[in-house]
């Protein structure tokens, strides 16, 4: 395959300098980041003069490509490879004060959090910031493994700039990659779905290979809480990676 990687000294994908104002990450991760940076309810109510591009609202959970034949959805319950994952919104809504780009005035917006998997087979799924030890990939980055594994298929995409929106990767208490959410390809410039622009057969082949790569991924060192292994919602996000395709050659770089 002709997939090109810019490799850093440690063998990971090197970050390329890009426009840092572009929010190349999934909405649920942004929402959790807001929660992590909020130290108190008083701080949450303080005014933060920020600008959030309207295009972010297009990144919604449960797109039509999220559930392949291996995923069974029943309301807020998803069954994947025999394991049951409950989705919910474990955080209260945030309020933020921002500048309206049209009239320059301050406006207060309510930030709604996307549903995330919070239970696996009835057991709590911990966030990576709440565990004693986070899951550790002993055999290199999982993101690298996935992107290299679909290199030949990425070369077949139509010319353009893409982001692969895979998030909500759960590492089970035995260290297995137990779950992931695949919302498919997005335009890297305006954050709209590009799934309909990709031939159905190719899209199916990519999703099948991604599922195999996740299922057969090397085990992680499990996350722990007080020396007990627990399921953890990991920090594995493929949306950080920019996929540029030109003349049937895909180049992958990582944004800041």
N, C-alpha and C positions, 0 to 999 in steps of 0.2 A: 504493500500500500504506500501511497505517496504522501501520507499525512505528515506534515512538518511540525516539529516541536522546537521551541526555543528553550533549551535545557539550562538550568542553573548549575551551580557547583555541586549541589547535593543530589542532582538527578531529577529534581522536580521541575515543573514548568516555570520558567522565569517570568516575572511580572514585567510587562511592557508599560512604559509611560504613556498614559492616555489622559483624556479629559476627566479629571476626578469628579466633575459635577454629574457625570452620567451614573445613574443608580443601577449598576449591573449586578443585581442580586434579587432573590425572590421576595415577594411582598411579605410572606410570613416571617422571613428572616429579618426584614427591616422592622417589622412590628415587635419581634422579640428583642431586637437590639434596643428599641426605644424603651422597652420595659427594663432591660438590664441597666440602662444608663439613668433610670429614674431612681433616685435615692430615697425619696419620700413623697407623700402625697402633696406636700407643700411645694416641692420642686416641680411636680407634675403640673401644678396650676400656675407656675411662673411663666412669663411670656418668653417664648423662643422665636426670634425672628428668623424664620427659615423659609425656604421656598422648596416645595415638593412638586416635581413635574406631574401634571395631570395624567400623563401617559402611564403612570404607575398603576392606575386603577384597572388597567386591562389584565393585570396578572391575577387571575382568579383561580381558586382551587377547583378541583374536580372538572377539568376540561374533558371534552369527549375522548381525548386520547389517553387520559389518565388510567382508565381501566381496560386492560387487555383481557383476554380470555382467562387469565390466571387470577384476576381480581374480581371478587364478587362484592357488590355494594348493596347493603340493606340499610337505608336511611343513614345513620351516622356510623354504621358498622361496616368495616371492610374485611373480608376474609381473603388471605393471601397465603397460598401453600399450606393450608391447614391451620394457620394462626389467625386469631381474631384481633382486630385493631379498632378501637373506638376513637372516633374523631370528636373533638369539642373545642370550645374556646375557653381555655383555663384562665385567661387574663381579663380584667375589666377593660372597658374602652379607655383610650387616652384622649385628652384634649390638648390641642396645640394651637398656638397663636402664630400665624404666618402672614406674609405680605401677599396681597392679591396682586399678581403681575399685571393686571389690567388697569386698576385705578390706584395702585400703590398704597392702599389702606390696609390696616391690620384686620384680619378676620380670624375667628376661632372655629376650628374644625374638630369634629369628633373622628378619631382614628379607630376604625373597627378592625379587630384582629381576625385573621383567617383561622378556620378550624385546623387543628393539628392533631396527630395521633397522641393520645394521652394514656391509653391503657393497651396492654398486650396480653391477651388471654386473661383479662381481669386484673392484671398486675400493673401497677403504676409505671409509666414511662417517664424517666427523669430527664430534665434538660441538662445539657452538658455543663452548665454553670452551677448546678446544684449537687453534683456528685463529688465524692472524695477523690476518685481517680477517673479521668475520662477514658473512653475506649481508645486504644492505641493500635494503629495499623503497623504491624511488624514487617510487612512485605512491600512497603511503598504506598504512595497515595492511591486511594481507591479511585479518585477522579482520573488520574493518569491511566489506570488500568481500563476504565470504561472507555475513555476517548481513544486510546490506542486500539482497543478491541473492535471499535466500529470505524476504524480508519478507512477501510475500503469503501464502506457505504457512504461516509462523509464526502468522499471524492465524487460521488454520483449526484450530490445535491446540485440544484441549479445555482448559478453564480449568485453571490450575495453574502451578507454578513449575518450570522446566526448566533443565537444563544440557546443552549439546550437546558430547559427548565426542569431539572430533576432536584427534588428536595425531600424533606421529611424522611431522611434515611435513618432507620432505627437499627441500632446494634443490639442484638439480643443478649441475655445474661450469660450465654455460653460463648459470646464473641462472634456469633454468626451475623451476617447482614440479613436481618429478618424482614425488612420492609423498605420500600421507597415509593415515592410519588413521581410519576413521569407525566408532565404536562406538554411534552413535545418541544418543537422548535419555535422560537420567537425571533422576530426581526431585531437585530442588535441595535438598530438606530431608533425605532419608534415603539418597540415593545408590544407589537401586535403579533398575533399568532401567524405563523407561516406554514402550519401543517397542511392546509388545503392546497398550497402551492407545490407540495412534494408528492410525487406519484404514490398512489396508495400501496402498491407492491413494495416500493422502496421503504416507505414509512413502516410497513408491517415488518419488513426484514430487520430494520434498525431496532424496532421495539422488541422483537424476539431476541435479537442478539444482546441487547441491553439487559433483558431479563435473565438470560443465561449467565452473563458476566456477573451480575449481582448475586445470583443464586450460587455460583461456583467461586465466588471471591474468597481469598484466604481469610481465615478467622482473625478477628481483632483480639487484642488483649482486652477482656471485658471491662466495662465500667463498674465501679464499686461505690457503695455507700456504707461506711462503717465496716469495711472488709467483707461486705456481702455483694455478690455479683447482681447487677440489676440491668434491665433494659434502658437504653439511653437514646434520646433523640440527638443524633450526632450533628457535627458542623460540616458535613459533607454536602457541598452545593456545586453543581456543575454550571450554574448560571453565571459564575464568575468568569468562565472561559469564553473567549471570543473565537468563533469559528468563521473564518473567511474562505470562501470558495471562489476560485477563478480558474477557468479553463480546465475543469475536472481535477483540480488539485486543492485540497483543503489544508489550511494552515491554522493551527491552534495556538493561541497565546492567552495568558492569564492577566486579567485586569487587576488593578489595585483594589 
